[in-house]
Amino acid sequence: MLIRGDIFLREFFEYVISQVIGALAGTASLGANGFGSLSASNISLVGALIVEVILTFVFIYAILGVISLK
């Protein structure tokens, strides 16, 4: 969006910060009962962060695909 000129630099940074906060909240919710052997899914902190990064990428990729001009 920034490259296409749809948003300004300040809006871009606000968007990135919001995404990072959302990813951290998602990671915390994946490990709400603990990480490793304490979690229901047996996921580590690093594993939860990797899942959040991948899912955030897929989410943003889908949004950009929907809003982009063909």
N, C-alpha and C positions, 0 to 999 in steps of 0.2 A: 504494500500500500504506500509505503514511503517512497519507494523507487518510482512508482507510477505517478506520484504527486498528489495522491488522494488525501493524505494527511500531512501535517506539519511535523517537524522534528520533535517538538515538545509532546505532541499527542502520541507519537511513536514510542517515546520513552515511558509515558504513562501507561500505554498498552503493554509494553514489555514488562514493566514492574508489576502490573496487575496479573499477567500470565505467570510470573514467577511466584507471586503470593498464592495464586490458585494452585500451582503445582506443589508448593510446600504444604498447603492445606490438604490437598489430595493425598500426599505422601503420609501426612499425619493420620488421615482417616484410614489409610490402608493398614497402618500399624497402630491403630487405636488401642488395641489390647496388648501391644508389645511387638517386638520384632523377633525373628528367628523362631525358636521353639515355643515362644510365648504367644505367637500369632496363630490364628486359625488357618491361614494359608501358608504358614511356615516361610514367610518372605522376610528377607533381610532389609535393612535400611537402604543399602545400595540398590537392591532389587526393586524396592518401591520407587526410588528415584528414577531408575531406568524405565520402569513402567510408565511413570508420569511423563517423562520426556517423550517417549514414543507415542503415547495417547494424545498428548498436547500437539505434537507434530501432525498426527492424523487429523485431529480436530481442525487445526488451522488450515491444513491443506484442503480439507473439504470445504471450509468456508471460503477460501480464496478461489476454489474451483467454481463455486456457486455464484460469487459476485463478480468474477472476471468477465470482461467483454470478450466475445469470440470474434 
